[in-house]
Structure formats: C-alpha cells, structure tokens
Amino acid sequence: MYDVKSNKAEEFINDQEIKESINIGETNKSNEKLITSIIKKGSEGKGLSHREAALLLACDIEKLNKRIFSLAQEIKMRIYGKRIVLFAPLYISNYCVNGCVYCPYHKGNKETKRKKLTMDEIRLETAALQDIGHKRIALECGEDPVNNPIEYILESIRTIYSVKNKNGSIRRINVNIAATSQENYKKLKEANIGTYILFQETYNKKNYEKLHPTGPKHNYEYHTLAMDRAMEGGIDDVGLGALFGLSNYKYELTALLMHAEHLEAAKGVGPHTVSVPRIKPAVGIDREQFTEGISDEIFLKIIAVLRIALPYTGIIVSTRESKEARRKALEIGVSQISGGSKTTVGGYGEPEDEKSAQFTTTDRRKLDEVTQWLISLGYIPSFCTACYREGRTGDRFMKLAKSGNISNCCQPNALITLQEYLEDYAATETKISGETLIKQELANINDTNIRNKAKAFIKSVKHGERDFRF
Ligand code: SAM
C-alpha cells in the first residue's frame, strides 16, 4: 500500500503507485485540457505532486511542451534570479567493498587503481582547490568500513576546513558518502557539513538489487531510508538524485518526487537539492549493458519538470555534461554546477591519474573559463556558502525561500563572493567583465540598506578583507 509517511521504503516508494502515475501520464499525454490545468497550477510556484509531474513528463503536445519549458525558465528566474552557485568534487578514496556494476569503484574491478589520500595529501588537494578559487566542495568517497571508516571521513572534513592557503578557505563541505547509521549522520552534522548527498541510483527495487549485487549497498531498504536516518541524526539539508540511464526515466523521476514528498510529509522538510547525473563511460565498465540512456531532449525535459514540481529545491548538474547541455540546463532550472572538476583521487594537486577516475568528465574547462562563460551568458557566478553558516538550513531555509526574502541574502552574497573571486583568482578578462556585472547588479538591489551594506562589503573586499555575508 502506498503511504507517503511510512517508514518502510516500499510503501513511500511504492511500485504500484509509480506505475499507475506513469500510466495516467501515458493515457493523457495528448489531453490538452488536463495538461494545461497542471501547467496553470505549476505557474503558481507552489510545486506539483508526482502524479501531476508524471503528466507533464509524458505530454506530447508540442505547444504545451514549449510552455512547460518557458514556465520552468520563468520559475527559475523568479526564485533564483541570475545566480549560479559553483562547487567542485573532492575524491578522497576510491576503495570500495560494493559491487555496483555501473561504477568503476566496484570491488571486482582490477583496472581501477585504488588510492586513499593521507591527511597531508588532503591538505595539498584542498590548497590546490583554494588556489583556483573554490569555496564549496562535495566530498566523495567509496564505501569501505576498513579503509574509509567514518573516523577517516570526519578527520578529512576537519583537515579540509583547517587549510587556509593565502586568502583561500573551503567554507562548505557537502558530503556524498554511502548510506550510513543515524549515529554516523549525527557525527557528520557535528563536523559541520553542509548538505548530505546520496543518490538513489535507481528507485526500481528489482533493478536496484541487480545493479548492486554484492556489498552493503545491495540493501534497498537501508539505502532508501538513508535520508530519514540523516534527518533523524540532525542533518536537515539533504540532496537526492538518481543516476539516469540505469532504469526507465519516467519511473525514476516519479519515484524521486515521491521521495521528496515523503521527506516533507514525514520529516517536515523536502530535499535541499536534487542532482540529475547521467551515466558516463568509466574504467572497466561496459556501458553497453545500460540500455536506458536518455537523450539531451529528455534530460532537459526532466530538469524542466523538476523545476516546476520542486521550485525551491536546488538542481545540480556536474561536469558529466557538455558545455552545451549545461548551457541549456541552466536556462530552464539548474541552480548549481561544478567547475574545473577532477574525478580522480588526488587530481587537483598532481597530474590526473585517469585509472583512479570515477567517470570521464565532458566539460573539462578550468573554473575561470566556466566563471567567465557564466558572466558572458548573463549569470552571476556565486561562491556563496552563507546559508548554513548563518543557520539557514532545513525548514528555516525553506520558509525564507518560500517567502521570497532569501534573495535579500543570496543576491548580495553572490556579488560579494564573486568580488572575492575576482580579486584573488580571476584572469584579467574575467575580472573586467565581472566588475562590470557587479556594478550593474548592485544597482538592481531595491532595498537601499541592503544595497549600501553590500557596496560597503565589496569595497572592503577590494581592500583585502574577506568573508562578509548577509
Ligand atoms: N559511495 C557513495 C555511495 O555509495 O553513494 C558515493 C558514491 S560516488 C563517489 C558518487 C556517485 O557517482 C554515485 O552515487 C553514482 O551515482 C555516480 N556514478 C557511479 N558510476 C558512475 C558512472 N559510470 N557514470 C556516472 N556517474 C557514476
């Protein structure tokens, strides 16, 4: 039985409910009246249910699909403005005891070169990340209780936060490690992490068990309930995601929205972010076996529907995607992207050893090129990490976001952190275009007090001071 509040995975990610939702979508894919009414509801900016989203996803009326895309774009502008948050992944160890068949970290993969960073190596990696301008990272690690126990993760987090190279500092560490116990989530919270990120990979239980044949990750129930345990452990910003290409995309998107509804209903707050990774080639992985790959067109439709269904949830796209796919994704809903990423263990400090990589990246531009590109497209690259440092997490963040007041913080914070980037790391051309942008955008801040305070902070940044925030 489907039960949104249940504490059993198969009741809130209910196979029958997912299939019924997809069926309703398919039956009504040309139902202009019904789809129009859902688009109208979506335009109120209060989100959509998984059933409504399944209908938009299935829609095959061209003019309505155009409206879905333009509505997503409009919601994105209304809520996020032109700001795009930048981050980079930091891989600390690729030792792994799981058997995930799509992932090069899987235990039986002899082609992957195993590597675990020491604390000294983590210091070097962190300094290298700081030297290109990053302030926010996603810590990535394989699952291995012997090589990568929670103590190793916690020590790595402390080490990363402790490094201060020149004006650099990593101010927010989001953590993407395997499902763990409530007790360990409590420890991660105490270590001051930002968002806890865990991809479901696939919500389809049968496929899930086939794709994760061995190791602790095989347990669908334990994996699917991870966010519940994380929230019970005190982490109130969690990031969901599915690895598109493993199962049918309609199934994944419907179930992902059911997961979001479950967290809202059972824990009082939905996901802080959603990631939409697509499967990529990797060392020792035969990609031919994954037959559910999605086209760019469907990828973008998924993002548009997500933007309408979860207006206040950040959407993340990584360097798995090409420059062109990222450009389109940014237009219709994405609010965070990685830049200058290395998916190898220890790839920032030293030349990359592709044999330790997690997957092949497509957008290989440097962070400065990505920053310059964002400015040229009219966006404000943001290195802001203020929300969780100011206690604006979970429910508090959502309330502020829904009231529209969050932009009074985000907009000036984006400009202040961009100015820091321009002072410390930018190439001349980026600095020139960035300063013009900051001047224009400061003038667009309506509230006089906020505008004046932001101007004063930016002046202080130019004089060498750092880390101001609203
Ligand atoms: N060990 C953690 C876990 O079990 O969730 C972290 C996983 S890994 C460092 C981060 C993510 O990379 C995975 O959750 C998976 O979705 C993704 N991934 C694995 N193999 C991939 C591939 N071949 N192409 C693209 N993404 C992949």
Boltz pocket constraint, residues with backbone or C-beta under 6 A from the ligand:
constraints:
  - pocket:
      binder: B
      contacts: [[A, 102], [A, 103], [A, 104], [A, 140], [A, 141], [A, 142], [A, 143], [A, 176], [A, 177], [A, 178], [A, 179], [A, 197], [A, 198], [A, 199], [A, 201], [A, 217], [A, 242], [A, 243], [A, 277], [A, 278], [A, 279], [A, 280], [A, 281], [A, 282], [A, 285], [A, 320], [A, 358], [A, 359]]
      max_distance: 6.0
